[in-house]
C-alpha cells in the first residue's frame, strides 16, 4: 500500500467524526459567519470558477458556493466525499465533488480563477509539485488561497495512535510540511513555485472561536493562517 493510500484510508475512517466536528451545533452559526467573511474577503466578487483541493467533507466548498461561486472540489478519501455528497443533496448551487488528487487535479489548463484549500498543505506528499500543477490550472491573474497552521511543530509522534499508525515514518518522509515549525515554510513553498504577492495573515476570529468552544480531541488551540498568492 502506498503512502497516499494510507493517508486516504486514515481520512476515510475519520470522515464521520471529522464531519461531525465541523458541524458542532454550539459553534456552527459562528463558524459559518466567520468563514464566510474570511473567504469573501480573500476572493474577488464572483461568480468565479474555483477549485477546492483536498476538500474533505466540503466545508470550504459549501461556503464558497454559498457566496455564489462555481465550485469544483476534489479529494482522494472516498469516505470524506461520501460526507460531502450527503450534504450536497440538500443545498442549492452545490459544489461538484469528484474523486481526485490535490497534487495533480485532473482538469484542463486555465480552468479556474482561484484554487483554494483548507488544512491540506501540511499533508501534501509533494507540495512543490502540487503548486506547480495548480498554476497551470489557473487563468492569468488567478489566485491560490490556502488556510493552514503548524499543527505538529514538535513532531507527529504526539498525535493519536490511529494517526501515527497511518502517518508512519514512510508517509512522513514524503510530507515536507507536516512538521513545519513556522507558517513561513508554507509561504516559501508558494513563493518558490513562482507565485507573486505571497502573504500570510493570522485568522484571529477563528482562534477566538477555538478558545471559546474548544478544538478537536488531540489538538490544541493554534493560530491558523490565510495564505494568499497570485499567478
C-alpha positions in Angstrom: 0.0 0.0 0.0 1.4 3.4 -1.0 1.9 6.3 1.4 -1.0 8.1 -0.3 -3.3 5.1 0.1 -2.6 5.0 3.8 -3.4 8.7 4.1 -6.6 8.2 2.1 -7.7 5.2 4.4 -7.0 7.3 7.5 -9.2 10.1 6.4 -12.0 7.7 5.3 -12.0 6.1 8.7 -12.0 9.6 10.3 -14.6 11.1 8.0 -17.8 10.7 10.1 -16.2 12.0 13.2 -14.4 14.8 11.3 -17.6 15.9 9.6 -19.5 15.9 12.9 -16.8 18.1 14.5 -17.2 20.5 11.6 -20.9 20.8 12.4 -20.8 21.1 16.2 -24.2 22.8 16.9 -22.8 25.1 19.7 -20.5 26.9 17.2 -21.9 26.1 13.8 -23.5 29.5 13.2 -20.4 31.4 14.5 -18.2 29.3 12.3 -20.3 29.8 9.2 -20.3 33.6 9.7 -16.6 33.7 10.4 -15.5 31.6 7.5 -17.9 33.3 5.1 -16.4 36.6 6.0 -12.9 35.2 5.6 -13.5 33.8 2.1 -15.5 36.7 0.9 -12.5 39.0 1.7 -10.0 36.6 0.3 -11.6 36.3 -3.2 -12.9 38.9 -5.6 -16.6 39.2 -6.1 -17.9 36.4 -8.2 -19.1 34.3 -9.6 -15.6 32.8 -10.0 -14.7 29.3 -11.1 -13.0 27.8 -8.0 -11.3 24.5 -7.3 -11.1 23.3 -3.7 -8.3 20.8 -3.4 -8.4 18.2 -0.6 -12.0 19.3 0.1 -12.6 16.7 2.9 -16.3 16.9 3.8 -16.6 20.1 1.9 -16.8 22.9 4.4 -14.8 25.4 2.2 -16.6 24.3 -1.0 -20.0 24.8 0.5 -19.0 28.2 1.9 -17.7 29.4 -1.5 -20.8 28.0 -3.3 -22.9 30.0 -0.7 -21.1 33.1 -1.8 -22.2 32.5 -5.4 -19.0 30.9 -6.9 -19.0 27.9 -9.2 -17.1 25.3 -7.2 -15.4 22.1 -8.1 -13.9 20.0 -5.3 -11.5 17.0 -5.2 -10.4 14.6 -2.6 -8.8 11.1 -2.6 -10.7 10.0 0.5 -13.9 8.2 -0.6 -15.3 8.5 2.9 -14.8 12.2 3.0 -16.6 12.6 -0.4 -19.5 10.5 1.0 -20.0 13.0 3.7 -19.7 16.0 1.3 -22.2 14.5 -1.2 -24.6 13.8 1.7 -24.7 17.5 2.5 -24.8 18.5 -1.2 -28.1 16.7 -1.7 -29.8 19.4 0.4 -28.3 22.6 -0.9 -28.7 24.8 -3.9 -25.7 25.6 -6.1 -23.9 22.5 -4.7 -20.2 22.1 -5.5 -19.2 19.4 -8.0 -17.4 16.8 -5.8 -15.0 14.4 -7.5 -12.5 11.8 -6.5 -9.2 13.4 -7.4 -5.7 14.1 -6.3 -4.9 17.5 -4.7 -1.3 17.2 -6.0 -2.4 16.7 -9.6 -6.0 17.7 -10.2 -7.3 16.4 -13.5 -8.7 19.5 -15.2 -7.8 21.3 -18.4 -5.3 24.2 -18.2 -6.7 27.6 -17.3 -10.0 26.1 -15.9 -10.1 28.2 -12.8 -9.9 31.7 -11.4 -8.9 30.5 -7.9 -7.6 27.4 -6.3 -8.3 27.1 -2.5 -7.7 24.6 0.2 -8.0 24.3 4.0 -5.8 22.1 6.1 -4.3 20.4 3.1 -0.8 21.9 2.6 0.6 20.1 5.6 -0.4 16.7 4.3 0.6 17.1 0.6 3.1 14.5 -0.4 4.9 16.9 -2.7 3.7 20.5 -2.2 6.1 22.0 -4.7 4.8 19.7 -7.4 1.2 20.4 -6.3 1.7 24.2 -6.6 3.3 23.9 -10.0 0.3 21.9 -11.2 -2.1 24.3 -9.7 -0.6 27.2 -11.6 -1.3 25.5 -14.9 -5.0 25.3 -14.0 -5.3 29.0 -13.2 -6.2 31.8 -15.6 -4.0 34.9 -15.8 -4.1 36.7 -12.5 -5.6 33.7 -10.8 -5.3 33.2 -7.0 -4.1 30.4 -4.7 -5.6 30.8 -1.3 -4.8 28.3 1.5 -5.7 28.0 5.1 -3.3 26.1 7.4 -1.3 26.1 10.6 1.7 24.5 12.1 -0.2 21.6 13.5 2.7 19.4 14.6 5.7 21.7 15.4 7.1 19.2 17.9 6.7 16.2 15.6 3.8 13.9 14.8 4.5 11.3 17.5 2.4 13.4 19.9 -0.7 12.6 17.9 -3.1 9.7 18.4 -2.2 6.1 17.9 -4.6 5.9 15.0 -3.0 8.9 13.4 0.6 7.8 13.9 -0.3 4.3 12.6 -1.2 5.8 9.3 1.2 8.7 9.2 4.2 6.4 9.9 7.8 7.3 9.1 7.5 6.3 5.4 4.5 8.6 5.0 6.1 11.5 6.9 9.2 11.3 4.7 7.0 12.3 1.8 5.3 15.2 3.6 7.8 18.1 3.9 5.3 20.5 5.6 3.8 18.0 8.1 6.1 19.1 11.0 6.7 22.7 9.9 7.6 24.9 12.8 6.5 28.1 11.1 3.9 29.1 8.5 6.8 30.7 6.7 7.6 27.3 5.3 4.3 27.2 3.5 4.7 30.7 2.3 8.1 29.8 0.8 6.6 26.8 -0.9 4.3 29.1 -2.8 6.9 31.7 -3.5 9.5 29.2 -4.7 6.9 28.0 -7.3 7.0 31.4 -8.8 3.7 32.8 -7.4 3.6 36.5 -6.7 2.4 38.7 -3.7 2.6 35.7 -1.3 1.5 36.7 2.2 0.1 35.1 5.3 -2.2 36.7 7.9 -3.4 35.2 11.2 -7.1 34.3 11.5 -7.8 35.8 14.9 -11.5 35.3 14.6 -11.1 31.5 14.3 -8.5 31.5 17.1 -11.0 33.2 19.3 -13.8 30.8 18.4 -11.4 27.9 19.2 -10.6 29.3 22.5 -14.2 29.8 23.3 -15.5 26.4 22.1 -12.5 24.1 22.2 -11.0 22.2 19.3 -11.0 18.6 18.1 -9.7 15.9 20.5 -6.0 15.5 20.3 -5.5 19.1 19.1 -4.6 22.3 20.9 -5.7 25.8 20.1 -3.3 27.2 17.5 -3.3 30.2 15.3 -4.4 29.5 11.7 -3.3 31.5 8.8 -4.8 32.6 5.5 -2.0 32.3 2.8 -2.7 34.1 -0.5 -0.7 34.2 -3.7 -1.2 35.2 -7.3 -0.1 33.8 -10.7 
